[in-house]
Every structure is written in structure tokens, then in C-alpha cells.
């Protein structure tokens, strides 16, 4: 745990949890807030699984510097059972309230300006410990690679396994953080988060004019947006990583 911080859950400090949504919303591209399926279950996390939502708090100021969101779900232990990524795990979690077998991280977030202190790793470790305490080992994470938007046309299957010369660690910084905590790649998932909306909405979210049909690259997109008949369809790729706890 970084010096001067502690972990609390939303069950222990609901007052802090309620105060930070706006802070973390700015970390994500606008389009990420409009998933076809994620809106159905993200709002239910707090009342249903408050003990599995984590806050990293500055001990001196009592201010939140990091947050971890997670959901229990059923998993048979195979890579194939993780098909569908974050969309599938959310729906499966909603259906498995009485018999979950594992915990999925949904997001590990650090307050802007607090980067570089190892806080993201601390949040992940807290979720792994929470999984073990709840009897939901292991912790899995459908990871959104932090630099995939720089090469949106590269398939996630190829991007996920790229390694740095010299130390042979994973090239993507966020994937590498998970790897340094002992996690391993289980499955790259090209269709993890589905977002379907009129082109006008996509233009508002991205600041780009989409005046052609077919696949379109856009800022901060991890894959192309498919434009057809006035509708933009996007599937965001993630990489499933497993933390043994």
C-alpha cells in the first residue's frame, strides 16, 4: 500500500463513494459512458455489492485518491467462458447473485494528478484481497489497454502480447502494471464493450464528422467505429487478465 493511504469499501464509507463519481467520470472518453449493456448493471453495483467497491483514501486528508469497481460472477475456469468481455461479465454477475464463483474488476481508477504513485496497483491489490476475503478467488480483469488507441487498426490479439525489448515485459503500460502484480493474460477479447448510437451522438462525443460509410478511426478509440445507415456501432477490445489470490 502506498505510504499514507488506506483502503475502505463503499459499505464502510458510503459518504466518500457518493462524493467521487464526478471526479472519475472525466478519466474516460465520453463514448465509454454510453455502453449498450453496461448502463444496466453499473448503477446496481453500490446497493448490491458495496462491500466489493473499494476506495483508496489519503490518511491525512481523508480524500479519495483511487477507486476500484468490481462484480462477482460465475466462471468455469476456462478462457472460452470469458467470451463477451465486460458486457458478458456484467450480465452474468447480475444473474449470479446467489452463486458467484469469481470476482471481476470493472475499473481501477486514479484521481487526476495522482498518477505515478503506484495507486492503480494498490487498487488492484485491494480488489484481489477483497476477492479472497469473499471466497471469490481468483480476480479477473477485462483490461482496457492504455495505449491501444494509438494503433486502433492492430487486432487486440496481436497488440496484447507485444513486449518491450530489454526486460521482455508487456509493452502496454496498463497491461504491464497487471503483469508486475503477477497477473497473466487469459484471453484477448475483441468485442468486450458494445456501443451503438446514431452518428450524430458519435460526432458529439468525439468531435469528429463521420461523413462516410464503413470503418472509421476516431480519437481515443481502441478500434474503428463501423458507420452504416446513420448508426455508429463500436466494439471496444479488452484483454482478460487473471490475478491468482
C-alpha positions in Angstrom: 0.0 0.0 0.0 1.4 3.4 -0.9 2.6 5.3 2.2 -0.1 7.5 3.7 -3.1 5.7 2.2 -5.6 3.1 3.3 -8.4 1.1 1.6 -12.0 1.3 2.6 -15.1 -0.1 1.0 -18.2 1.7 -0.1 -20.0 -0.2 2.6 -17.7 1.3 5.2 -17.7 4.8 3.7 -20.8 5.4 1.6 -20.3 9.1 2.1 -17.0 9.1 0.3 -18.2 6.9 -2.5 -21.1 9.2 -3.2 -18.7 12.2 -3.5 -16.4 10.9 -6.2 -18.4 9.9 -9.3 -17.8 13.3 -11.0 -14.1 13.1 -10.3 -13.6 9.8 -12.0 -16.0 10.4 -14.9 -13.5 12.6 -16.5 -11.0 9.8 -16.8 -12.9 8.1 -19.5 -13.6 9.1 -23.1 -17.2 10.3 -23.3 -18.3 7.5 -25.5 -17.3 5.0 -22.8 -20.2 6.2 -20.7 -22.8 5.0 -23.2 -22.4 1.2 -23.4 -25.4 -0.7 -24.6 -25.3 -3.1 -21.7 -23.0 -1.5 -19.0 -25.7 1.1 -18.0 -27.9 -1.8 -16.9 -25.6 -3.0 -14.1 -23.0 -0.3 -13.2 -25.7 1.6 -11.3 -26.6 -1.5 -9.3 -23.1 -2.2 -8.0 -23.2 0.0 -5.0 -26.5 -1.2 -3.4 -25.8 -4.8 -4.3 -22.1 -5.2 -3.8 -21.0 -2.2 -1.7 -18.5 -4.5 0.2 -16.7 -5.1 -3.1 -16.3 -1.5 -4.2 -13.1 -0.1 -3.0 -11.7 3.4 -2.2 -8.1 4.3 -1.8 -8.0 7.2 0.8 -5.3 9.6 1.8 -4.9 9.0 5.6 -4.1 12.7 6.3 -6.8 14.4 4.4 -9.5 11.7 4.1 -9.7 12.4 0.4 -10.2 9.7 -2.2 -7.2 9.2 -4.5 -8.3 5.9 -6.2 -11.3 3.7 -6.7 -11.9 0.1 -7.7 -15.2 -1.2 -9.0 -15.9 -5.0 -9.2 -18.7 -7.5 -9.6 -19.0 -11.2 -8.7 -19.8 -13.6 -11.5 -19.9 -17.3 -12.4 -16.8 -18.6 -14.2 -16.0 -22.2 -15.2 -12.2 -21.5 -15.2 -11.7 -21.6 -19.0 -10.7 -18.9 -21.4 -13.7 -19.7 -23.6 -16.1 -18.9 -20.8 -14.8 -15.3 -20.8 -16.2 -14.5 -24.3 -18.0 -11.3 -24.4 -15.8 -9.4 -22.0 -17.1 -6.7 -19.8 -20.6 -6.8 -21.3 -21.0 -10.5 -20.7 -19.5 -10.5 -17.2 -21.9 -7.7 -16.1 -24.9 -9.6 -17.3 -23.6 -12.8 -15.8 -22.9 -11.1 -12.5 -26.5 -9.8 -12.4 -27.7 -13.3 -12.8 -25.4 -14.9 -10.3 -26.1 -13.1 -7.1 -26.6 -16.3 -5.1 -23.8 -18.4 -6.6 -20.8 -16.4 -7.9 -17.5 -18.2 -8.2 -15.1 -15.4 -9.1 -14.7 -11.6 -9.0 -14.2 -9.4 -12.0 -12.6 -6.0 -11.8 -14.6 -3.5 -13.9 -12.4 -0.4 -13.3 -9.3 0.7 -11.3 -9.2 4.5 -11.4 -6.8 7.1 -10.0 -7.7 10.7 -9.4 -6.2 13.0 -12.0 -2.9 14.5 -10.7 -2.1 11.5 -8.6 -0.5 9.3 -11.3 2.9 7.8 -10.8 2.5 6.9 -7.2 1.6 3.2 -7.7 -2.1 3.9 -6.8 -3.5 1.9 -9.6 -1.6 -1.2 -8.5 -2.8 -0.6 -4.9 -6.4 -0.6 -6.0 -5.9 -3.8 -7.9 -4.3 -5.4 -4.9 -7.2 -4.3 -2.8 -9.6 -5.9 -5.2 -7.6 -9.1 -5.2 -7.6 -9.2 -1.4 -11.4 -8.5 -1.4 -11.9 -11.4 -3.8 -10.0 -13.7 -1.4 -11.9 -12.5 1.6 -15.2 -13.0 -0.1 -14.3 -16.5 -1.3 -14.3 -15.3 -4.9 -10.8 -16.3 -5.9 -9.5 -15.6 -8.5 -9.7 -11.9 -9.5 -10.1 -11.4 -13.3 -9.9 -8.1 -15.1 -11.1 -7.2 -18.6 -8.3 -4.6 -19.0 -8.6 -1.6 -21.3 -5.1 -1.2 -22.7 -3.9 2.4 -22.1 -2.1 2.8 -25.4 -4.2 0.7 -27.8 -5.8 3.9 -29.1 -2.5 4.8 -30.8 -2.9 1.7 -33.1 -6.6 1.2 -33.5 -6.2 -0.9 -36.6 -4.0 -3.5 -34.9 -6.0 -6.6 -33.8 -6.2 -6.9 -30.0 -4.8 -10.4 -30.3 -1.6 -9.1 -31.7 -1.4 -5.9 -29.6 -1.9 -7.7 -26.2 1.2 -9.8 -26.5 3.6 -7.2 -27.6 6.6 -7.0 -25.3 9.3 -4.4 -24.6 12.8 -5.1 -25.7 15.3 -5.4 -22.9 13.1 -6.5 -20.0 10.5 -8.5 -22.1 7.6 -7.1 -20.1 4.3 -6.4 -21.8 4.6 -3.2 -23.9 1.3 -1.6 -23.0 1.7 0.3 -19.7 -1.6 -0.8 -18.1 -1.2 -4.4 -19.1 2.3 -4.2 -17.7 1.0 -3.0 -14.4 -1.2 -6.0 -14.1 1.7 -8.3 -15.2 4.0 -6.8 -12.5 1.4 -7.7 -9.9 1.6 -11.3 -11.0 -1.3 -11.4 -13.5 -1.3 -13.3 -16.7 -3.2 -12.9 -20.0 -6.0 -15.4 -20.3 -7.8 -14.1 -23.4 -7.8 -11.0 -25.6 -11.4 -10.1 -26.3 -12.2 -8.0 -29.4 -15.9 -7.5 -28.6 -15.8 -6.5 -24.9 -17.9 -3.3 -24.8 -20.6 -2.6 -27.3 -21.8 0.9 -28.0 -24.5 1.5 -30.6 -25.8 5.1 -31.2 -26.8 7.5 -34.0 -23.9 9.0 -35.9 -24.9 12.4 -34.5 -24.2 11.2 -31.0 -20.8 9.8 -32.0 -19.9 13.1 -33.6 -20.9 14.9 -30.4 -18.9 12.5 -28.2 -15.7 12.5 -30.4 -15.7 15.9 -32.1 -15.3 14.1 -35.5 -17.6 14.4 -38.5 -18.4 10.9 -39.9 -19.5 11.6 -43.4 -18.6 8.2 -44.9 -19.8 4.7 -44.5 -17.7 1.8 -43.2 -15.0 1.6 -40.6 -13.8 5.0 -39.2 -10.9 5.7 -36.9 -11.5 8.3 -34.2 -9.6 9.9 -31.3 -9.2 7.7 -28.3 -10.9 4.8 -30.0 -9.3 1.4 -29.4 -10.8 0.1 -32.6 -12.6 1.6 -35.6 -16.2 2.7 -35.5 -18.4 1.0 -38.1 -20.8 3.6 -39.6 -23.8 2.3 -41.6 -27.1 3.9 -42.4 -26.7 6.7 -39.9 -25.7 4.4 -37.0 -22.3 4.0 -35.4 -21.5 0.6 -34.0 -18.4 0.1 -31.9 -16.9 -2.9 -30.1 -14.1 -2.0 -27.7 -11.5 -4.6 -27.2 -10.2 -5.6 -23.8 -7.6 -8.1 -22.5 -8.7 -10.6 -19.8 -6.0 -10.9 -17.2 -6.1 -13.3 -14.2 -4.7 -12.4 -10.7 -4.2 -15.6 -8.6 -5.1 -14.8 -5.0 
